[in-house]
């Protein structure tokens, strides 16, 4: 998952989501009897990848669709906006049209958001990135990230609980937040299963190259991996497909990969953007937006994990309870993640 740089779950149901090339502007006329359209917030949003990825990008798309269904917003969503030369004019156009809130969902969009925001001080924007972006907020730009330590640790804890002894990892690119998430993953694995061995991580070289990810997965399985972990996005389809075909467990494969790829996927820790986006919308409506950075966490339900798949009895029956015990420990402070 990326924040593209990202963040996480204690193996909780995720949503990092996508609506490839889609835009939406709802017709609110039918709801005029129950809602004053002047109270409906207009949102322009951009994602770096396809919004049908079942992960990071789709998480935003799903949140926007839900908020529109609730009558709180209308929105236009543009995907595949990773190139600043393409995204900056779109952001500026949204601002010129008078959108109430413009969301740049992904580290690739940060510079473009801040550049345009300077020229439109009365428009509200969000920018995402790693933890360093949290202090970069301005009066009209709120910044966002997710807790990658929770995403990595809880994913690793789930992987460790399966009893797998040789665990491989296929990651996107060797970026700081990806490396950090992987380190927390290793910590989680060993907390759950100190006897597990971790094979060297393999980088696919892209967030979306499923073919490269499948090849990397096959290579790890050849080295003896009995579980392969990935952090989602487009590469998850390749990991899930190769792992499932070989009858090997996986963690981190997104629903967009399809039923076959998910057959041996134990769980995926992901993002749920709804709580964060709803908070932004409410702040805009109350004219209290800006001047802070926010983080999606397990505690605020911004990180979730998918129900444990027992893979036809391969996965121990007590994994779900142990995951819930871990979450409870993280919540009350009896369990901590070393940072």
C-alpha positions as CSV (number, residue, x, y, z in Angstrom):
1,X,0.0,0.0,0.0
2,X,1.3,3.4,-0.7
3,X,0.6,6.7,0.5
4,X,1.7,6.2,-1.7
5,X,4.1,6.3,0.7
6,X,1.8,5.0,3.1
7,X,0.0,2.9,6.3
8,X,-1.7,-0.1,8.0
9,X,-3.4,-2.4,10.2
10,X,-3.3,-4.9,12.7
11,X,-4.6,-7.1,10.1
12,X,-7.7,-5.3,9.8
13,X,-10.0,-5.0,6.9
14,X,-8.6,-2.6,4.5
15,X,-9.5,-0.3,1.8
16,X,-7.0,1.2,-0.4
17,X,-9.3,1.5,-3.4
18,X,-9.8,2.5,-6.9
19,X,-12.1,3.6,-9.7
20,X,-10.0,3.6,-12.8
21,X,-10.5,6.7,-14.9
22,X,-13.8,7.5,-13.2
23,X,-15.4,10.7,-12.2
24,X,-18.6,11.4,-10.5
25,X,-20.8,14.3,-10.0
26,X,-24.1,13.3,-8.3
27,X,-27.4,14.7,-9.2
28,X,-28.8,15.9,-5.9
29,X,-32.1,17.2,-7.2
30,X,-33.9,14.1,-6.1
31,X,-32.7,14.7,-2.6
32,X,-33.7,18.3,-2.4
33,X,-36.6,17.5,-0.1
34,X,-34.2,16.1,2.5
35,X,-31.0,18.1,2.0
36,X,-30.2,21.7,1.1
37,X,-27.8,21.4,-1.8
38,X,-26.0,24.5,-0.6
39,X,-24.7,22.3,2.3
40,X,-23.3,19.6,0.0
41,X,-19.5,19.9,-0.3
42,X,-18.0,19.7,-3.8
43,X,-14.8,17.6,-3.9
44,X,-12.2,17.2,-6.6
45,X,-9.9,14.3,-6.0
46,X,-6.8,12.8,-7.7
47,X,-5.1,9.4,-7.3
48,X,-1.7,8.3,-8.7
49,X,-2.9,4.9,-9.9
50,X,-6.0,3.1,-11.0
51,X,-9.0,3.4,-8.7
52,X,-10.0,-0.2,-9.2
53,X,-6.8,-1.6,-7.6
54,X,-8.6,-2.9,-4.5
55,X,-6.0,-1.1,-2.4
56,X,-4.6,2.4,-1.9
57,X,-6.3,4.2,-4.8
58,X,-9.6,2.4,-4.4
59,X,-9.7,3.2,-0.7
60,X,-10.3,6.9,-1.6
61,X,-12.7,6.1,-4.4
62,X,-14.8,4.0,-2.1
63,X,-14.9,6.6,0.6
64,X,-16.0,9.3,-1.8
65,X,-18.7,7.1,-3.2
66,X,-20.1,6.4,0.3
67,X,-20.1,10.0,1.2
68,X,-21.9,10.9,-2.0
69,X,-24.5,8.2,-1.3
70,X,-25.0,9.8,2.1
71,X,-25.7,13.1,0.5
72,X,-22.7,14.9,2.0
73,X,-20.7,15.5,-1.2
74,X,-20.6,15.5,-4.9
75,X,-17.3,14.7,-6.5
76,X,-15.1,14.4,-9.5
77,X,-12.3,11.8,-9.3
78,X,-9.3,11.7,-11.7
79,X,-7.0,8.7,-11.6
80,X,-3.5,7.9,-13.0
81,X,-2.3,11.3,-12.0
82,X,1.2,10.4,-10.8
83,X,2.9,12.8,-13.3
84,X,3.0,16.3,-11.8
85,X,3.0,17.7,-15.3
86,X,-0.5,16.2,-15.7
87,X,-1.8,16.5,-12.2
88,X,-1.0,20.1,-11.5
89,X,-3.2,21.5,-14.3
90,X,-6.1,19.3,-13.1
91,X,-5.7,20.5,-9.5
92,X,-5.6,24.1,-10.7
93,X,-8.7,23.5,-12.8
94,X,-10.6,22.1,-9.8
95,X,-9.6,25.2,-7.8
96,X,-10.6,27.6,-10.5
97,X,-14.0,25.9,-10.7
98,X,-14.5,26.6,-7.0
99,X,-14.4,23.1,-5.6
100,X,-14.7,23.2,-1.8
101,X,-12.1,20.5,-1.2
102,X,-9.4,19.1,-3.4
103,X,-7.8,15.8,-2.3
104,X,-4.3,14.8,-3.6
105,X,-4.2,11.1,-2.6
106,X,-0.6,9.9,-3.0
107,X,2.9,11.1,-2.4
108,X,3.3,11.8,-6.1
109,X,0.7,14.6,-5.9
110,X,2.2,16.5,-2.9
111,X,4.3,19.0,-4.7
112,X,1.5,19.8,-7.2
113,X,-1.0,20.3,-4.4
114,X,1.2,22.7,-2.4
115,X,2.1,24.6,-5.6
116,X,-1.5,25.2,-6.6
117,X,-2.7,25.9,-3.0
118,X,-0.4,28.9,-2.8
119,X,-2.4,30.5,-5.6
120,X,-5.8,29.6,-4.1
121,X,-5.7,30.5,-0.4
122,X,-9.5,30.3,-0.1
123,X,-9.7,26.7,-1.4
124,X,-9.1,23.7,0.9
125,X,-6.6,21.0,-0.1
126,X,-5.2,17.8,1.3
127,X,-1.7,16.3,0.6
128,X,-0.4,12.9,1.5
129,X,3.0,11.5,2.1
130,X,5.3,9.9,4.7
131,X,5.4,11.0,8.4
132,X,7.5,14.0,7.4
133,X,4.5,15.6,5.6
134,X,2.5,15.9,8.9
135,X,4.3,19.1,9.8
136,X,4.1,20.6,6.3
137,X,0.4,21.7,6.7
138,X,-0.6,25.3,5.9
139,X,-3.7,27.3,6.6
140,X,-5.5,25.8,3.6
141,X,-3.7,22.4,3.2
142,X,-4.2,19.6,5.7
143,X,-1.7,16.8,5.4
144,X,-2.3,13.0,5.8
145,X,-0.4,9.8,6.2
146,X,-1.0,6.4,7.7
147,X,0.7,4.6,10.5
148,X,3.1,2.3,8.5
149,X,4.3,0.7,11.7
150,X,0.8,-0.7,12.4
151,X,0.4,-1.8,8.8
152,X,3.7,-3.6,8.7
153,X,3.6,-5.0,12.2
154,X,0.1,-6.4,12.1
155,X,0.6,-7.8,8.6
156,X,3.7,-9.6,9.9
157,X,2.0,-10.8,13.0
158,X,-0.7,-12.4,10.9
159,X,1.9,-14.0,8.7
160,X,3.7,-15.3,11.8
161,X,0.6,-16.8,13.3
162,X,0.1,-19.0,10.2
163,X,3.0,-21.2,11.3
164,X,4.9,-20.5,8.0
165,X,8.6,-21.1,8.5
166,X,10.0,-19.5,5.4
167,X,8.5,-16.1,4.7
168,X,9.2,-14.1,1.5
169,X,8.4,-10.5,0.8
170,X,7.7,-8.8,-2.6
171,X,7.6,-5.1,-2.3
172,X,7.1,-2.3,-4.8
173,X,10.2,0.0,-4.7
174,X,13.0,0.6,-2.3
175,X,11.5,3.9,-0.9
176,X,11.9,5.0,2.7
177,X,8.3,4.3,3.7
178,X,8.3,0.9,2.0
179,X,11.5,-0.1,3.7
180,X,10.1,1.1,7.0
181,X,6.9,-0.9,6.6
182,X,9.0,-4.0,5.8
183,X,11.0,-3.6,8.9
184,X,7.9,-3.5,11.0
185,X,6.6,-6.5,9.1
186,X,9.7,-8.5,10.2
187,X,9.2,-7.3,13.7
188,X,5.6,-8.6,13.7
189,X,6.5,-11.9,12.2
190,X,9.1,-12.7,14.9
191,X,6.8,-11.5,17.7
192,X,4.2,-14.1,16.6
193,X,6.7,-16.8,15.5
194,X,10.3,-16.4,16.7
195,X,11.2,-19.6,14.8
196,X,10.3,-18.2,11.4
197,X,12.9,-17.3,8.8
198,X,12.6,-14.3,6.6
199,X,14.0,-14.5,3.0
200,X,15.6,-11.4,1.5
201,X,13.0,-8.9,0.3
202,X,12.6,-8.6,-3.5
203,X,11.5,-5.3,-5.1
204,X,9.3,-5.4,-8.2
205,X,10.5,-2.0,-9.3
206,X,7.0,-0.6,-9.5
207,X,3.7,-0.2,-7.6
208,X,1.8,-1.8,-10.5
209,X,3.9,-4.3,-12.4
210,X,2.0,-7.5,-11.6
211,X,4.2,-9.6,-14.0
212,X,7.4,-8.6,-12.2
213,X,5.8,-9.3,-8.9
214,X,4.6,-12.8,-10.0
215,X,8.1,-13.6,-11.2
216,X,9.6,-12.5,-7.9
217,X,7.1,-14.6,-6.0
218,X,7.9,-17.6,-8.1
219,X,11.5,-17.1,-7.3
220,X,10.9,-16.9,-3.6
221,X,8.8,-20.0,-3.7
222,X,11.7,-21.7,-5.4
223,X,13.9,-20.7,-2.5
224,X,11.5,-22.4,-0.1
225,X,9.0,-19.7,0.8
226,X,5.8,-21.1,2.3
227,X,4.2,-17.7,2.6
228,X,4.8,-14.5,0.6
229,X,3.8,-11.0,1.8
230,X,3.2,-7.9,-0.3
231,X,2.0,-4.4,0.5
232,X,-0.8,-4.3,-2.1
233,X,-1.3,-2.0,-5.1
234,X,-1.1,-3.5,-8.5
235,X,1.8,-5.9,-7.7
236,X,-0.5,-7.8,-5.3
237,X,-2.3,-9.4,-8.2
238,X,0.9,-10.9,-9.4
239,X,1.9,-12.1,-5.9
240,X,-1.5,-13.6,-5.2
241,X,-1.7,-15.4,-8.6
242,X,1.8,-16.9,-8.3
243,X,1.3,-17.9,-4.7
244,X,-2.1,-19.4,-5.2
245,X,-1.0,-21.4,-8.3
246,X,1.8,-22.9,-6.2
247,X,-0.5,-23.6,-3.2
248,X,1.5,-21.2,-1.1
249,X,0.0,-18.8,1.5
250,X,0.1,-15.0,1.0
251,X,-0.7,-11.9,3.0
252,X,-1.5,-8.5,1.5
253,X,-3.3,-9.5,-1.7
254,X,-6.1,-7.1,-2.5
255,X,-9.7,-8.1,-3.5
256,X,-9.1,-6.7,-7.0
257,X,-6.7,-9.6,-7.7
258,X,-9.6,-11.9,-8.1
259,X,-10.9,-15.1,-6.4
260,X,-8.1,-17.3,-7.7
261,X,-5.4,-15.1,-6.4
262,X,-7.2,-14.7,-3.1
263,X,-7.7,-18.5,-2.6
264,X,-4.6,-18.8,-0.4
265,X,-4.4,-15.2,0.9
266,X,-4.8,-15.3,4.7
267,X,-5.6,-11.6,5.2
268,X,-4.8,-8.1,4.1
269,X,-4.2,-5.1,6.2
270,X,-5.4,-2.0,4.4
271,X,-6.7,1.5,4.6
272,X,-10.3,2.7,5.1
273,X,-10.3,6.3,4.0
274,X,-13.9,7.0,4.9
275,X,-13.3,8.2,8.5
276,X,-10.6,10.7,7.4
277,X,-12.4,12.0,4.3
278,X,-15.6,12.4,6.3
279,X,-13.7,14.4,8.9
280,X,-12.3,16.7,6.2
281,X,-15.7,17.2,4.7
282,X,-17.2,18.1,8.1
283,X,-14.4,20.6,8.8
284,X,-14.9,22.3,5.4
285,X,-18.7,22.5,6.1
286,X,-18.0,24.0,9.5
287,X,-15.3,26.3,8.1
288,X,-12.7,24.8,10.5
289,X,-10.4,23.2,7.9
290,X,-6.7,23.6,7.7
291,X,-3.6,24.0,9.9
292,X,-3.0,20.3,10.9
293,X,-1.8,16.9,9.8
294,X,-3.7,13.7,10.4
295,X,-2.8,10.0,10.5
296,X,-4.9,6.9,9.7
297,X,-4.5,4.4,12.5
298,X,-6.1,1.3,14.0
299,X,-7.5,3.5,16.7
300,X,-9.4,5.8,14.4
301,X,-10.5,3.0,12.1
302,X,-8.4,4.2,9.3
303,X,-6.5,0.9,9.2
304,X,-8.4,-2.4,9.0
305,X,-7.8,-6.1,8.3
306,X,-9.7,-8.5,6.2
307,X,-11.3,-11.5,7.9
308,X,-8.9,-14.4,8.3
309,X,-9.1,-17.0,5.6
310,X,-8.3,-20.5,7.0
311,X,-7.3,-21.7,3.5
312,X,-9.2,-25.0,3.9
313,X,-7.9,-25.6,7.4
314,X,-4.2,-24.8,6.7
315,X,-4.3,-21.7,8.9
316,X,-4.7,-22.4,12.7
317,X,-8.2,-21.8,14.0
318,X,-7.1,-19.4,16.7
319,X,-5.5,-16.8,14.5
320,X,-8.5,-14.4,14.5
321,X,-8.6,-14.4,18.4
322,X,-4.9,-13.9,18.6
323,X,-5.1,-10.9,16.2
324,X,-7.9,-9.4,18.3
325,X,-5.9,-9.9,21.4
326,X,-3.0,-8.1,19.8
327,X,-5.3,-5.2,18.8
328,X,-6.6,-5.0,22.3
329,X,-3.1,-4.9,23.6
330,X,-2.0,-2.1,21.2
331,X,-5.1,-0.2,22.2
332,X,-4.5,-0.4,26.0
333,X,-0.8,0.0,25.7
334,X,0.2,-3.5,27.0
335,X,1.7,-4.2,23.6
336,X,4.0,-1.7,21.9
337,X,5.7,-1.6,18.5
338,X,9.4,-0.7,18.7
339,X,10.1,2.3,16.5
